[in-house]
Amino acid sequence: MTTAQPLDVQPTPLALLLLGREADPKSERGVECPGDLPAPSDPDLVERARAAKAKLGDKVFVLGHHYQRDEVIEFADVTGDSFKLARDAAARPDAEYIVFCGVHFMAESADILTGDDQQVILPDLAAGCSMADMATAEQVAECWDVLTEAGVADQVVPVSYMNSSADIKAFTGRHGGTICTSSNAKRALEWAFGQGEDPASTKVLFLPDQHLGRNTAVRDMGMSLDDCVVYNPHKPNGGLTAEELRAAKMILWRGHCSVHGRFSLDSVNDVRERIPGVNVLVHPECKHEVVAAADYVGSTEYIIKALEAAPAGSKWAIGTELNLVRRLANRFAPEDKEIVFLDKAVCFCSTMNRIDLPHLVWTLESLADGKVVNRIQVDKETEHFAKLALERMLALP
């Protein structure tokens, strides 16, 4: 009987990452932040945050994304969606420290748009984004090779959602594309389809959220579902044939938001049964069938403005992150506006919720003591091309 010889097999970087034995510096997942955090039960957390922020004065500018916890929003100098906050940071060149209470890709965008003398801080490096994680630089480079082999790469203009890593934004900039937000996705697609010599043959590679790309193309621009194909980075050639790529107008990356992707057509039907006369208002990151069944569709800022303009006594079911929905429900309750979460199941953004008061206090107290923690820095080459793509978006009519 022979003794089996050990196989000379080396684990891949992906295998090591999945086993928890390696880290991916390009990943939105990030890592646990170093340092000793205050206990969540510390009754003095609020006062400690106020004291540290007061000590820092104009040196610090705190940004709070709409999906953050109330305890964090309380200390934000401005609130908004990811791009609005990045622009707000760029508009404060005198602030030495930009504390971004959001997720990793947002802090990267702020670093790209702010000055070299400003430092962008993320209170918890593990505050990543599952959607942004669904498209890595290596996967997208491989996709471009597939498009090249199919003979269509020269007809493709990449359009990347703001909810993407700096690497994906840089890829977009290198290949003549632009960034978009959920507010201006239609304008970005119109611009992209106008870039080719033959608009009829021009295609868009939309990264990384398939739902926003599909909803914008079909609902807002009149394309058909048949004009869209989904590129799956986990399948050979994206799971598509060369013929399918040649026939498509929209090549959608197989990515989605873990929060908005949970809403279903059943959610819409159920809330209409429970609350007669309800207005269903959802974010365009929701699935196409949810968007098609809704009464209103729009970005986070659109949702807020729609509720501000809504008449007293109106009823609303909102399909977006629960922290924001709950905050809006409390805000408009005195105006007799009934606002409920679209789904019965509680659905916070788990990565957004990593930024809590202990992390914020630790960050502010460290900065007040002259110690910079969790700084987010984008390398110069990536910054250059990512900024190019962002500037194309800013130049959209």
BAFI-602004 format. One record per residue (C-alpha): x, y, z; residue number from 1; residue in three letters. Coordinates in pm, whole numbers, always signed. Layout:
N
pt xx = X, yy = Y, zz = Z, k = NUM, r = ALA .
...
END
This chain:
397
pt xx = +0, yy = +0, zz = +0, k = 1, r = MET .
pt xx = +148, yy = +331, zz = -102, k = 2, r = THR .
pt xx = +136, yy = +641, zz = +112, k = 3, r = THR .
pt xx = -49, yy = +930, zz = -42, k = 4, r = ALA .
pt xx = +177, yy = +1222, zz = -117, k = 5, r = GLN .
pt xx = +67, yy = +1570, zz = -13, k = 6, r = PRO .
pt xx = -57, yy = +1777, zz = -303, k = 7, r = LEU .
pt xx = +149, yy = +2083, zz = -386, k = 8, r = ASP .
pt xx = -149, yy = +2319, zz = -387, k = 9, r = VAL .
pt xx = -120, yy = +2681, zz = -283, k = 10, r = GLN .
pt xx = -435, yy = +2856, zz = -161, k = 11, r = PRO .
pt xx = -543, yy = +3147, zz = -375, k = 12, r = THR .
pt xx = -575, yy = +3499, zz = -228, k = 13, r = PRO .
pt xx = -954, yy = +3463, zz = -252, k = 14, r = LEU .
pt xx = -945, yy = +3134, zz = -60, k = 15, r = ALA .
pt xx = -730, yy = +3290, zz = +212, k = 16, r = LEU .
pt xx = -969, yy = +3584, zz = +231, k = 17, r = LEU .
pt xx = -1269, yy = +3355, zz = +271, k = 18, r = LEU .
pt xx = -1085, yy = +3156, zz = +536, k = 19, r = LEU .
pt xx = -1017, yy = +3476, zz = +728, k = 20, r = GLY .
pt xx = -641, yy = +3429, zz = +698, k = 21, r = ARG .
pt xx = -574, yy = +3718, zz = +465, k = 22, r = GLU .
pt xx = -703, yy = +4069, zz = +400, k = 23, r = ALA .
pt xx = -785, yy = +4238, zz = +72, k = 24, r = ASP .
pt xx = -662, yy = +4598, zz = +86, k = 25, r = PRO .
pt xx = -879, yy = +4681, zz = -215, k = 26, r = LYS .
pt xx = -1194, yy = +4552, zz = -50, k = 27, r = SER .
pt xx = -1472, yy = +4769, zz = +85, k = 28, r = GLU .
pt xx = -1506, yy = +4527, zz = +376, k = 29, r = ARG .
pt xx = -1217, yy = +4690, zz = +556, k = 30, r = GLY .
pt xx = -1089, yy = +4570, zz = +892, k = 31, r = VAL .
pt xx = -1165, yy = +4628, zz = +1256, k = 32, r = GLU .
pt xx = -1033, yy = +4962, zz = +1372, k = 33, r = CYS .
pt xx = -748, yy = +4966, zz = +1623, k = 34, r = PRO .
pt xx = -763, yy = +5138, zz = +1960, k = 35, r = GLY .
pt xx = -983, yy = +5107, zz = +2264, k = 36, r = ASP .
pt xx = -1341, yy = +5214, zz = +2207, k = 37, r = LEU .
pt xx = -1555, yy = +5354, zz = +2489, k = 38, r = PRO .
pt xx = -1811, yy = +5106, zz = +2616, k = 39, r = ALA .
pt xx = -2150, yy = +5141, zz = +2441, k = 40, r = PRO .
pt xx = -2310, yy = +5165, zz = +2785, k = 41, r = SER .
pt xx = -2097, yy = +5462, zz = +2890, k = 42, r = ASP .
pt xx = -2353, yy = +5721, zz = +3005, k = 43, r = PRO .
pt xx = -2110, yy = +6004, zz = +2931, k = 44, r = ASP .
pt xx = -2069, yy = +5928, zz = +2559, k = 45, r = LEU .
pt xx = -2280, yy = +6221, zz = +2441, k = 46, r = VAL .
pt xx = -2095, yy = +6469, zz = +2661, k = 47, r = GLU .
pt xx = -1759, yy = +6323, zz = +2557, k = 48, r = ARG .
pt xx = -1852, yy = +6364, zz = +2190, k = 49, r = ALA .
pt xx = -1963, yy = +6725, zz = +2247, k = 50, r = ARG .
pt xx = -1647, yy = +6808, zz = +2441, k = 51, r = ALA .
pt xx = -1411, yy = +6659, zz = +2182, k = 52, r = ALA .
pt xx = -1595, yy = +6827, zz = +1893, k = 53, r = LYS .
pt xx = -1587, yy = +7161, zz = +2076, k = 54, r = ALA .
pt xx = -1215, yy = +7123, zz = +2142, k = 55, r = LYS .
pt xx = -1150, yy = +7061, zz = +1772, k = 56, r = LEU .
pt xx = -1365, yy = +7355, zz = +1664, k = 57, r = GLY .
pt xx = -1337, yy = +7447, zz = +1296, k = 58, r = ASP .
pt xx = -1055, yy = +7195, zz = +1247, k = 59, r = LYS .
pt xx = -1313, yy = +6916, zz = +1214, k = 60, r = VAL .
pt xx = -1611, yy = +6882, zz = +980, k = 61, r = PHE .
pt xx = -1844, yy = +6588, zz = +1048, k = 62, r = VAL .
pt xx = -2050, yy = +6442, zz = +764, k = 63, r = LEU .
pt xx = -2351, yy = +6218, zz = +835, k = 64, r = GLY .
pt xx = -2512, yy = +6001, zz = +571, k = 65, r = HIS .
pt xx = -2892, yy = +5977, zz = +582, k = 66, r = HIS .
pt xx = -2872, yy = +5608, zz = +677, k = 67, r = TYR .
pt xx = -2672, yy = +5668, zz = +994, k = 68, r = GLN .
pt xx = -2806, yy = +5612, zz = +1345, k = 69, r = ARG .
pt xx = -2975, yy = +5907, zz = +1517, k = 70, r = ASP .
pt xx = -2704, yy = +5911, zz = +1785, k = 71, r = GLU .
pt xx = -2445, yy = +5979, zz = +1512, k = 72, r = VAL .
pt xx = -2656, yy = +6220, zz = +1304, k = 73, r = ILE .
pt xx = -2684, yy = +6438, zz = +1616, k = 74, r = GLU .
pt xx = -2317, yy = +6533, zz = +1577, k = 75, r = PHE .
pt xx = -2313, yy = +6580, zz = +1199, k = 76, r = ALA .
pt xx = -2246, yy = +6930, zz = +1066, k = 77, r = ASP .
pt xx = -2427, yy = +6834, zz = +745, k = 78, r = VAL .
pt xx = -2637, yy = +6538, zz = +637, k = 79, r = THR .
pt xx = -2706, yy = +6405, zz = +290, k = 80, r = GLY .
pt xx = -2645, yy = +6129, zz = +40, k = 81, r = ASP .
pt xx = -2295, yy = +6015, zz = -53, k = 82, r = SER .
pt xx = -2220, yy = +6260, zz = -333, k = 83, r = PHE .
pt xx = -2374, yy = +6561, zz = -162, k = 84, r = LYS .
pt xx = -2156, yy = +6493, zz = +142, k = 85, r = LEU .
pt xx = -1840, yy = +6455, zz = -68, k = 86, r = ALA .
pt xx = -1914, yy = +6790, zz = -231, k = 87, r = ARG .
pt xx = -1984, yy = +6946, zz = +109, k = 88, r = ASP .
pt xx = -1644, yy = +6825, zz = +225, k = 89, r = ALA .
pt xx = -1476, yy = +6979, zz = -81, k = 90, r = ALA .
pt xx = -1653, yy = +7306, zz = -5, k = 91, r = ALA .
pt xx = -1482, yy = +7323, zz = +337, k = 92, r = ARG .
pt xx = -1112, yy = +7360, zz = +245, k = 93, r = PRO .
pt xx = -1028, yy = +7509, zz = +587, k = 94, r = ASP .
pt xx = -1133, yy = +7194, zz = +775, k = 95, r = ALA .
pt xx = -822, yy = +6995, zz = +860, k = 96, r = GLU .
pt xx = -1018, yy = +6679, zz = +942, k = 97, r = TYR .
pt xx = -1319, yy = +6543, zz = +754, k = 98, r = ILE .
pt xx = -1492, yy = +6280, zz = +966, k = 99, r = VAL .
pt xx = -1716, yy = +6083, zz = +730, k = 100, r = PHE .
pt xx = -1994, yy = +5895, zz = +908, k = 101, r = CYS .
pt xx = -2085, yy = +5668, zz = +621, k = 102, r = GLY .
pt xx = -1908, yy = +5382, zz = +447, k = 103, r = VAL .
pt xx = -1568, yy = +5329, zz = +287, k = 104, r = HIS .
pt xx = -1640, yy = +5426, zz = -75, k = 105, r = PHE .
pt xx = -1792, yy = +5754, zz = +46, k = 106, r = MET .
pt xx = -1480, yy = +5843, zz = +242, k = 107, r = ALA .
pt xx = -1271, yy = +5760, zz = -67, k = 108, r = GLU .
pt xx = -1479, yy = +5999, zz = -277, k = 109, r = SER .
pt xx = -1434, yy = +6271, zz = -16, k = 110, r = ALA .
pt xx = -1058, yy = +6214, zz = -20, k = 111, r = ASP .
pt xx = -1055, yy = +6242, zz = -400, k = 112, r = ILE .
pt xx = -1248, yy = +6569, zz = -398, k = 113, r = LEU .
pt xx = -1078, yy = +6740, zz = -102, k = 114, r = THR .
pt xx = -739, yy = +6906, zz = -82, k = 115, r = GLY .
pt xx = -408, yy = +6730, zz = -16, k = 116, r = ASP .
pt xx = -379, yy = +6908, zz = +318, k = 117, r = ASP .
pt xx = -712, yy = +6767, zz = +440, k = 118, r = GLN .
pt xx = -743, yy = +6430, zz = +608, k = 119, r = GLN .
pt xx = -1053, yy = +6214, zz = +567, k = 120, r = VAL .
pt xx = -1137, yy = +5987, zz = +860, k = 121, r = ILE .
pt xx = -1374, yy = +5687, zz = +871, k = 122, r = LEU .
pt xx = -1469, yy = +5608, zz = +1233, k = 123, r = PRO .
pt xx = -1480, yy = +5232, zz = +1164, k = 124, r = ASP .
pt xx = -1274, yy = +5082, zz = +881, k = 125, r = LEU .
pt xx = -1510, yy = +4784, zz = +872, k = 126, r = ALA .
pt xx = -1790, yy = +5010, zz = +747, k = 127, r = ALA .
pt xx = -1781, yy = +4887, zz = +390, k = 128, r = GLY .
pt xx = -2053, yy = +4842, zz = +129, k = 129, r = CYS .
pt xx = -2178, yy = +4505, zz = +8, k = 130, r = SER .
pt xx = -2272, yy = +4653, zz = -330, k = 131, r = MET .
pt xx = -1930, yy = +4808, zz = -386, k = 132, r = ALA .
pt xx = -1775, yy = +4473, zz = -283, k = 133, r = ASP .
pt xx = -1954, yy = +4304, zz = -572, k = 134, r = MET .
pt xx = -1722, yy = +4461, zz = -831, k = 135, r = ALA .
pt xx = -1345, yy = +4436, zz = -780, k = 136, r = THR .
pt xx = -1084, yy = +4595, zz = -1005, k = 137, r = ALA .
pt xx = -964, yy = +4251, zz = -1116, k = 138, r = GLU .
pt xx = -1314, yy = +4136, zz = -1207, k = 139, r = GLN .
pt xx = -1389, yy = +4449, zz = -1406, k = 140, r = VAL .
pt xx = -1056, yy = +4425, zz = -1592, k = 141, r = ALA .
pt xx = -1147, yy = +4066, zz = -1685, k = 142, r = GLU .
pt xx = -1489, yy = +4186, zz = -1802, k = 143, r = CYS .
pt xx = -1323, yy = +4438, zz = -2031, k = 144, r = TRP .
pt xx = -1113, yy = +4156, zz = -2178, k = 145, r = ASP .
pt xx = -1433, yy = +3962, zz = -2246, k = 146, r = VAL .
pt xx = -1583, yy = +4266, zz = -2418, k = 147, r = LEU .
pt xx = -1265, yy = +4306, zz = -2623, k = 148, r = THR .
pt xx = -1270, yy = +3941, zz = -2733, k = 149, r = GLU .
pt xx = -1636, yy = +3981, zz = -2833, k = 150, r = ALA .
pt xx = -1533, yy = +4276, zz = -3050, k = 151, r = GLY .
pt xx = -1752, yy = +4531, zz = -2869, k = 152, r = VAL .
pt xx = -1517, yy = +4706, zz = -2624, k = 153, r = ALA .
pt xx = -1468, yy = +5001, zz = -2858, k = 154, r = ASP .
pt xx = -1847, yy = +5053, zz = -2856, k = 155, r = GLN .
pt xx = -1880, yy = +5039, zz = -2477, k = 156, r = VAL .
pt xx = -1887, yy = +5340, zz = -2243, k = 157, r = VAL .
pt xx = -1865, yy = +5254, zz = -1873, k = 158, r = PRO .
pt xx = -2101, yy = +5430, zz = -1634, k = 159, r = VAL .
pt xx = -2035, yy = +5360, zz = -1267, k = 160, r = SER .
pt xx = -2267, yy = +5433, zz = -980, k = 161, r = TYR .
pt xx = -2132, yy = +5654, zz = -704, k = 162, r = MET .
pt xx = -2163, yy = +5347, zz = -478, k = 163, r = ASN .
pt xx = -1839, yy = +5196, zz = -606, k = 164, r = SER .
pt xx = -1479, yy = +5181, zz = -494, k = 165, r = SER .
pt xx = -1215, yy = +5431, zz = -603, k = 166, r = ALA .
pt xx = -1062, yy = +5157, zz = -820, k = 167, r = ASP .
pt xx = -1386, yy = +5115, zz = -1015, k = 168, r = ILE .
pt xx = -1422, yy = +5491, zz = -1053, k = 169, r = LYS .
pt xx = -1064, yy = +5502, zz = -1184, k = 170, r = ALA .
pt xx = -1138, yy = +5222, zz = -1433, k = 171, r = PHE .
pt xx = -1435, yy = +5427, zz = -1552, k = 172, r = THR .
pt xx = -1220, yy = +5736, zz = -1593, k = 173, r = GLY .
pt xx = -952, yy = +5547, zz = -1787, k = 174, r = ARG .
pt xx = -1207, yy = +5413, zz = -2035, k = 175, r = HIS .
pt xx = -1383, yy = +5740, zz = -2109, k = 176, r = GLY .
pt xx = -1682, yy = +5688, zz = -1882, k = 177, r = GLY .
pt xx = -1859, yy = +5882, zz = -1612, k = 178, r = THR .
pt xx = -1997, yy = +5840, zz = -1261, k = 179, r = ILE .
pt xx = -2365, yy = +5878, zz = -1179, k = 180, r = CYS .
pt xx = -2586, yy = +5910, zz = -875, k = 181, r = THR .
pt xx = -2940, yy = +5781, zz = -837, k = 182, r = SER .
pt xx = -3053, yy = +6138, zz = -912, k = 183, r = SER .
pt xx = -2871, yy = +6187, zz = -1241, k = 184, r = ASN .
pt xx = -2846, yy = +5831, zz = -1379, k = 185, r = ALA .
pt xx = -3068, yy = +5916, zz = -1677, k = 186, r = LYS .
pt xx = -2853, yy = +6216, zz = -1772, k = 187, r = ARG .
pt xx = -2539, yy = +6004, zz = -1737, k = 188, r = ALA .
pt xx = -2679, yy = +5734, zz = -1966, k = 189, r = LEU .
pt xx = -2794, yy = +5991, zz = -2223, k = 190, r = GLU .
pt xx = -2443, yy = +6135, zz = -2219, k = 191, r = TRP .
pt xx = -2284, yy = +5791, zz = -2253, k = 192, r = ALA .
pt xx = -2499, yy = +5686, zz = -2549, k = 193, r = PHE .
pt xx = -2400, yy = +6010, zz = -2720, k = 194, r = GLY .
pt xx = -2028, yy = +5938, zz = -2699, k = 195, r = GLN .
pt xx = -1998, yy = +5679, zz = -2973, k = 196, r = GLY .
pt xx = -1956, yy = +5754, zz = -3342, k = 197, r = GLU .
pt xx = -2271, yy = +5550, zz = -3405, k = 198, r = ASP .
pt xx = -2525, yy = +5601, zz = -3123, k = 199, r = PRO .
pt xx = -2723, yy = +5301, zz = -3247, k = 200, r = ALA .
pt xx = -2434, yy = +5066, zz = -3173, k = 201, r = SER .
pt xx = -2308, yy = +5232, zz = -2853, k = 202, r = THR .
pt xx = -2339, yy = +5024, zz = -2538, k = 203, r = LYS .
pt xx = -2311, yy = +5100, zz = -2167, k = 204, r = VAL .
pt xx = -2138, yy = +4885, zz = -1909, k = 205, r = LEU .
pt xx = -2323, yy = +4982, zz = -1591, k = 206, r = PHE .
pt xx = -2142, yy = +4916, zz = -1260, k = 207, r = LEU .
pt xx = -2207, yy = +4783, zz = -999, k = 208, r = PRO .
pt xx = -2585, yy = +4801, zz = -934, k = 209, r = ASP .
pt xx = -2788, yy = +4614, zz = -1194, k = 210, r = GLN .
pt xx = -3120, yy = +4743, zz = -1061, k = 211, r = HIS .
pt xx = -3045, yy = +5114, zz = -1093, k = 212, r = LEU .
pt xx = -2909, yy = +5055, zz = -1444, k = 213, r = GLY .
pt xx = -3210, yy = +4849, zz = -1553, k = 214, r = ARG .
pt xx = -3467, yy = +5079, zz = -1396, k = 215, r = ASN .
pt xx = -3311, yy = +5387, zz = -1553, k = 216, r = THR .
pt xx = -3284, yy = +5230, zz = -1898, k = 217, r = ALA .
pt xx = -3631, yy = +5076, zz = -1905, k = 218, r = VAL .
pt xx = -3842, yy = +5305, zz = -1688, k = 219, r = ARG .
pt xx = -3680, yy = +5639, zz = -1768, k = 220, r = ASP .
pt xx = -3540, yy = +5592, zz = -2119, k = 221, r = MET .
pt xx = -3792, yy = +5363, zz = -2284, k = 222, r = GLY .
pt xx = -3565, yy = +5067, zz = -2351, k = 223, r = MET .
pt xx = -3693, yy = +4712, zz = -2319, k = 224, r = SER .
pt xx = -3579, yy = +4444, zz = -2078, k = 225, r = LEU .
pt xx = -3444, yy = +4261, zz = -2384, k = 226, r = ASP .
pt xx = -3198, yy = +4548, zz = -2435, k = 227, r = ASP .
pt xx = -3036, yy = +4454, zz = -2103, k = 228, r = CYS .
pt xx = -2807, yy = +4163, zz = -2021, k = 229, r = VAL .
pt xx = -2648, yy = +4083, zz = -1685, k = 230, r = VAL .
pt xx = -2274, yy = +4018, zz = -1663, k = 231, r = TYR .
pt xx = -2199, yy = +3773, zz = -1382, k = 232, r = ASN .
pt xx = -1831, yy = +3800, zz = -1279, k = 233, r = PRO .
pt xx = -1848, yy = +3455, zz = -1120, k = 234, r = HIS .
pt xx = -1923, yy = +3279, zz = -1450, k = 235, r = LYS .
pt xx = -1693, yy = +3226, zz = -1751, k = 236, r = PRO .
pt xx = -1731, yy = +3519, zz = -1991, k = 237, r = ASN .
pt xx = -1980, yy = +3667, zz = -1748, k = 238, r = GLY .
pt xx = -2229, yy = +3395, zz = -1840, k = 239, r = GLY .
pt xx = -2289, yy = +3565, zz = -2175, k = 240, r = LEU .
pt xx = -2218, yy = +3476, zz = -2536, k = 241, r = THR .
pt xx = -2048, yy = +3712, zz = -2777, k = 242, r = ALA .
pt xx = -2378, yy = +3735, zz = -2966, k = 243, r = GLU .
pt xx = -2563, yy = +3843, zz = -2650, k = 244, r = GLU .
pt xx = -2303, yy = +4112, zz = -2583, k = 245, r = LEU .
pt xx = -2325, yy = +4239, zz = -2940, k = 246, r = ARG .
pt xx = -2704, yy = +4260, zz = -2925, k = 247, r = ALA .
pt xx = -2725, yy = +4433, zz = -2585, k = 248, r = ALA .
pt xx = -2757, yy = +4805, zz = -2523, k = 249, r = LYS .
pt xx = -2709, yy = +4782, zz = -2146, k = 250, r = MET .
pt xx = -2453, yy = +4543, zz = -1997, k = 251, r = ILE .
pt xx = -2548, yy = +4535, zz = -1630, k = 252, r = LEU .
pt xx = -2302, yy = +4420, zz = -1365, k = 253, r = TRP .
pt xx = -2448, yy = +4155, zz = -1136, k = 254, r = ARG .
pt xx = -2449, yy = +4366, zz = -820, k = 255, r = GLY .
pt xx = -2718, yy = +4498, zz = -590, k = 256, r = HIS .
pt xx = -2785, yy = +4677, zz = -263, k = 257, r = CYS .
pt xx = -2840, yy = +4431, zz = +22, k = 258, r = SER .
pt xx = -3102, yy = +4666, zz = +172, k = 259, r = VAL .
pt xx = -3302, yy = +4774, zz = -132, k = 260, r = HIS .
pt xx = -3276, yy = +4428, zz = -289, k = 261, r = GLY .
pt xx = -3485, yy = +4285, zz = -4, k = 262, r = ARG .
pt xx = -3805, yy = +4464, zz = -106, k = 263, r = PHE .
pt xx = -4038, yy = +4250, zz = -316, k = 264, r = SER .
pt xx = -4359, yy = +4276, zz = -512, k = 265, r = LEU .
pt xx = -4524, yy = +4097, zz = -220, k = 266, r = ASP .
pt xx = -4410, yy = +4384, zz = +4, k = 267, r = SER .
pt xx = -4591, yy = +4631, zz = -220, k = 268, r = VAL .
pt xx = -4909, yy = +4423, zz = -247, k = 269, r = ASN .
pt xx = -4915, yy = +4357, zz = +128, k = 270, r = ASP .
pt xx = -4883, yy = +4722, zz = +229, k = 271, r = VAL .
pt xx = -5158, yy = +4824, zz = -14, k = 272, r = ARG .
pt xx = -5389, yy = +4571, zz = +152, k = 273, r = GLU .
pt xx = -5297, yy = +4683, zz = +503, k = 274, r = ARG .
pt xx = -5313, yy = +5058, zz = +440, k = 275, r = ILE .
pt xx = -5581, yy = +5164, zz = +190, k = 276, r = PRO .
pt xx = -5482, yy = +5472, zz = -8, k = 277, r = GLY .
pt xx = -5112, yy = +5438, zz = +73, k = 278, r = VAL .
pt xx = -4852, yy = +5595, zz = -158, k = 279, r = ASN .
pt xx = -4563, yy = +5359, zz = -230, k = 280, r = VAL .
pt xx = -4234, yy = +5546, zz = -271, k = 281, r = LEU .
pt xx = -3917, yy = +5348, zz = -340, k = 282, r = VAL .
pt xx = -3550, yy = +5398, zz = -422, k = 283, r = HIS .
pt xx = -3438, yy = +5306, zz = -778, k = 284, r = PRO .
pt xx = -3194, yy = +5049, zz = -634, k = 285, r = GLU .
pt xx = -3501, yy = +4828, zz = -577, k = 286, r = CYS .
pt xx = -3581, yy = +4542, zz = -814, k = 287, r = LYS .
pt xx = -3752, yy = +4629, zz = -1141, k = 288, r = HIS .
pt xx = -4084, yy = +4468, zz = -1047, k = 289, r = GLU .
pt xx = -4092, yy = +4670, zz = -723, k = 290, r = VAL .
pt xx = -4019, yy = +4994, zz = -905, k = 291, r = VAL .
pt xx = -4283, yy = +4913, zz = -1166, k = 292, r = ALA .
pt xx = -4545, yy = +4857, zz = -894, k = 293, r = ALA .
pt xx = -4458, yy = +5171, zz = -694, k = 294, r = ALA .
pt xx = -4634, yy = +5506, zz = -721, k = 295, r = ASP .
pt xx = -4316, yy = +5712, zz = -695, k = 296, r = TYR .
pt xx = -3948, yy = +5632, zz = -749, k = 297, r = VAL .
pt xx = -3648, yy = +5845, zz = -660, k = 298, r = GLY .
pt xx = -3322, yy = +5901, zz = -480, k = 299, r = SER .
pt xx = -3286, yy = +5956, zz = -107, k = 300, r = THR .
pt xx = -3306, yy = +6332, zz = -156, k = 301, r = GLU .
pt xx = -3614, yy = +6287, zz = -376, k = 302, r = TYR .
pt xx = -3781, yy = +6077, zz = -106, k = 303, r = ILE .
pt xx = -3719, yy = +6345, zz = +158, k = 304, r = ILE .
pt xx = -3847, yy = +6626, zz = -65, k = 305, r = LYS .
pt xx = -4156, yy = +6425, zz = -165, k = 306, r = ALA .
pt xx = -4250, yy = +6376, zz = +199, k = 307, r = LEU .
pt xx = -4185, yy = +6742, zz = +276, k = 308, r = GLU .
pt xx = -4431, yy = +6839, zz = +0, k = 309, r = ALA .
pt xx = -4689, yy = +6573, zz = +87, k = 310, r = ALA .
pt xx = -5024, yy = +6694, zz = +218, k = 311, r = PRO .
pt xx = -5127, yy = +6641, zz = +578, k = 312, r = ALA .
pt xx = -5314, yy = +6317, zz = +633, k = 313, r = GLY .
pt xx = -5139, yy = +6136, zz = +347, k = 314, r = SER .
pt xx = -5006, yy = +5782, zz = +391, k = 315, r = LYS .
pt xx = -4670, yy = +5660, zz = +267, k = 316, r = TRP .
pt xx = -4483, yy = +5330, zz = +251, k = 317, r = ALA .
pt xx = -4113, yy = +5392, zz = +190, k = 318, r = ILE .
pt xx = -3874, yy = +5142, zz = +33, k = 319, r = GLY .
pt xx = -3533, yy = +5249, zz = +159, k = 320, r = THR .
pt xx = -3309, yy = +5210, zz = +465, k = 321, r = GLU .
pt xx = -3490, yy = +5188, zz = +798, k = 322, r = LEU .
pt xx = -3292, yy = +5450, zz = +993, k = 323, r = ASN .
pt xx = -3400, yy = +5714, zz = +742, k = 324, r = LEU .
pt xx = -3761, yy = +5593, zz = +724, k = 325, r = VAL .
pt xx = -3795, yy = +5596, zz = +1102, k = 326, r = ARG .
pt xx = -3641, yy = +5944, zz = +1124, k = 327, r = ARG .
pt xx = -3881, yy = +6075, zz = +858, k = 328, r = LEU .
pt xx = -4179, yy = +5911, zz = +1029, k = 329, r = ALA .
pt xx = -4094, yy = +6090, zz = +1353, k = 330, r = ASN .
pt xx = -4026, yy = +6418, zz = +1176, k = 331, r = ARG .
pt xx = -4357, yy = +6431, zz = +989, k = 332, r = PHE .
pt xx = -4583, yy = +6274, zz = +1253, k = 333, r = ALA .
pt xx = -4681, yy = +6621, zz = +1389, k = 334, r = PRO .
pt xx = -4804, yy = +6704, zz = +1035, k = 335, r = GLU .
pt xx = -5035, yy = +6400, zz = +1042, k = 336, r = ASP .
pt xx = -4838, yy = +6218, zz = +772, k = 337, r = LYS .
pt xx = -4837, yy = +5842, zz = +822, k = 338, r = GLU .
pt xx = -4502, yy = +5697, zz = +712, k = 339, r = ILE .
pt xx = -4422, yy = +5326, zz = +734, k = 340, r = VAL .
pt xx = -4142, yy = +5097, zz = +623, k = 341, r = PHE .
pt xx = -4237, yy = +4912, zz = +304, k = 342, r = LEU .
pt xx = -4147, yy = +4567, zz = +431, k = 343, r = ASP .
pt xx = -4259, yy = +4393, zz = +750, k = 344, r = LYS .
pt xx = -3904, yy = +4278, zz = +825, k = 345, r = ALA .
pt xx = -3663, yy = +4523, zz = +988, k = 346, r = VAL .
pt xx = -3386, yy = +4613, zz = +745, k = 347, r = CYS .
pt xx = -3103, yy = +4837, zz = +856, k = 348, r = PHE .
pt xx = -2790, yy = +4880, zz = +647, k = 349, r = CYS .
pt xx = -2557, yy = +4668, zz = +861, k = 350, r = SER .
pt xx = -2237, yy = +4835, zz = +742, k = 351, r = THR .
pt xx = -2373, yy = +5187, zz = +790, k = 352, r = MET .
pt xx = -2471, yy = +5086, zz = +1141, k = 353, r = ASN .
pt xx = -2112, yy = +5001, zz = +1225, k = 354, r = ARG .
pt xx = -2057, yy = +5372, zz = +1278, k = 355, r = ILE .
pt xx = -2195, yy = +5414, zz = +1628, k = 356, r = ASP .
pt xx = -2141, yy = +5661, zz = +1909, k = 357, r = LEU .
pt xx = -1844, yy = +5475, zz = +2067, k = 358, r = PRO .
pt xx = -1657, yy = +5477, zz = +1733, k = 359, r = HIS .
pt xx = -1738, yy = +5846, zz = +1680, k = 360, r = LEU .
pt xx = -1627, yy = +5940, zz = +2032, k = 361, r = VAL .
pt xx = -1304, yy = +5744, zz = +1993, k = 362, r = TRP .
pt xx = -1238, yy = +5918, zz = +1661, k = 363, r = THR .
pt xx = -1306, yy = +6271, zz = +1787, k = 364, r = LEU .
pt xx = -1113, yy = +6226, zz = +2111, k = 365, r = GLU .
pt xx = -815, yy = +6083, zz = +1920, k = 366, r = SER .
pt xx = -815, yy = +6381, zz = +1683, k = 367, r = LEU .
pt xx = -851, yy = +6621, zz = +1976, k = 368, r = ALA .
pt xx = -541, yy = +6459, zz = +2128, k = 369, r = ASP .
pt xx = -348, yy = +6509, zz = +1803, k = 370, r = GLY .
pt xx = -368, yy = +6146, zz = +1688, k = 371, r = LYS .
pt xx = -510, yy = +6081, zz = +1340, k = 372, r = VAL .
pt xx = -688, yy = +5745, zz = +1322, k = 373, r = VAL .
pt xx = -845, yy = +5552, zz = +1035, k = 374, r = ASN .
pt xx = -736, yy = +5793, zz = +765, k = 375, r = ARG .
pt xx = -865, yy = +5708, zz = +416, k = 376, r = ILE .
pt xx = -614, yy = +5784, zz = +140, k = 377, r = GLN .
pt xx = -652, yy = +5712, zz = -229, k = 378, r = VAL .
pt xx = -323, yy = +5675, zz = -420, k = 379, r = ASP .
pt xx = -245, yy = +5950, zz = -670, k = 380, r = LYS .
pt xx = -288, yy = +5750, zz = -991, k = 381, r = GLU .
pt xx = -623, yy = +5608, zz = -882, k = 382, r = THR .
pt xx = -729, yy = +5952, zz = -763, k = 383, r = GLU .
pt xx = -640, yy = +6108, zz = -1099, k = 384, r = HIS .
pt xx = -855, yy = +5878, zz = -1310, k = 385, r = PHE .
pt xx = -1138, yy = +5857, zz = -1055, k = 386, r = ALA .
pt xx = -1149, yy = +6236, zz = -1041, k = 387, r = LYS .
pt xx = -1163, yy = +6244, zz = -1421, k = 388, r = LEU .
pt xx = -1478, yy = +6031, zz = -1413, k = 389, r = ALA .
pt xx = -1629, yy = +6241, zz = -1134, k = 390, r = LEU .
pt xx = -1555, yy = +6563, zz = -1322, k = 391, r = GLU .
pt xx = -1734, yy = +6424, zz = -1628, k = 392, r = ARG .
pt xx = -2038, yy = +6374, zz = -1408, k = 393, r = MET .
pt xx = -2012, yy = +6728, zz = -1273, k = 394, r = LEU .
pt xx = -2005, yy = +6857, zz = -1629, k = 395, r = ALA .
pt xx = -2328, yy = +6680, zz = -1725, k = 396, r = LEU .
pt xx = -2596, yy = +6925, zz = -1848, k = 397, r = PRO .
END
